[in-house]
């Protein structure tokens, strides 16, 4: 025991000596003291002491969420017409009538199975057949409810199933295909539990959300997750601006609500990203602020009235911004104003870049479309446009968005281009004058040239370069040279193909 006591101080002394020696060693190697002076505190968040529970939210909102069932009149189908699948293996129709497998497939394949032309088996009367099912939610105590347009599309009758299992008939009030929203109305003496739209603008990436709906027809299913991203564009339409959530959303959840923890609807579930059709944790919801305006219009008039200026637009790339002298790649580049549309009447031209609406910056073409659509038709707006290297303000009186997309006018196919042309080696292409004298046609492309790399194609018509109309290779060369003299690193080409315009910037060889 005595030896152990004498050993402990020596051990402490040895450890202290080793530590000091270690510090001295670091000083010798680095030449500076091994002292860390923190410039700022690290990120530190106080974690919740208990796991969150969604039970209170679910209990409160569930009575307002319904299952939506849609039926439609089946069209008369020719007796020898296939439905796209075969019930049973080939040759089953040749089995004897008393064969047990024949009786099985007659029962489950239908009375006319395997004998489409039998005169003694007339077609049975066809009534309403199931078309689709989805989800919805009440937004008023007198029975107005919201769902998706694609849920009710093609239906002739509609019914909803309440949280307690009660089934009620519903009437279609209005639909909007561009935002995939629809409104139904249930006429009943009872007062319905309803929910209200919240402000999705205050929702942040990482916030908890709860999705309630009718996946796979199960009804009353609840999933939870977080907001994964905002402002998602998925190619669904001109007003893409989705919330992305990772709460499990499957087929049948369409039209159902996404709630915040206050029980407010911040999104309407409308689409999933999935290679298999099942949940993979990526779902998209229409933001509440957009849905609320559309729903109000549908209730009041059965349709949505949107502002419209009538332009074809495309994004502004870094190369295009450089060619136009813009400081940043933002805004919406006008490829063509539609004839007789408000933009054309106000003087908007191909090649203009719309950078702001009423002084509010435009980020991209989708942003411009959403801003204009949110303004009442007949309103005068001020568009800030970048034209010929300077900013201008153009006043435009908005029209009403057409009910159907306007079709481009059909013109005759251009005649074969003349054999004489010009070679533009800098860009790797050969051009010839167009038959109508408006622009030049790309006759040949070097696959390794800059034009081919940026999507130019044989047959495309080059209409303008920078702000100049072109009718020959010499015109293009002169326009490119002028851009170089102005210090541009790229030249902007306006192309026409299949009656559509687009702009592409090609880098200029400064050597």
Buried (B, 14 or more C-beta within 10 A) or exposed (E): EEEEEEEEEEEEEEEEEEEEEEEEEBEEEEEEEEEEEEEEEEEEEEEEEEEEEBEEBBEBBBBBBBBBBBBBBEEEEEEEEEEEEEEBEEEBBEBEEEEEEBEEBBEEBEEBBBEEEEEEBEEEEEEEEEBBBBBBBBBBEEBBBBBBBBBBBEBEBBBBBBBEEEEBEBEBBBBBEBBBBBBBBBEEEEEBBBBEBBEBEEBEEEEBBBBBBBBEEEBBBBBBBBBBEBEBBEEBBBBBBBBBBBBBBBBBBBBBBBBBBEBBBBBBBBBBEBEEEEBBBBBBBBBBBBBBBBBBBBBEEEEBBBBBBBBBBBBBBEBBBBBBBBEEBBBBBBBBBBEEBBBBBBBBBBBBBBBBBEEEEBBBBBBBBBBBBBBEBEEEBEBBBBBEEEEEEBEBBBBEBEEEEEEEEEEEEEEEBEEEBBBBEBBBBBBBBBBEEBBBBBBEBBEEBBBBBBEBEEEBBBBBBBBEEBBBBEBBBBBBEBBBEEEBBBBBBBBBEEEEBBBBBBBBEEE
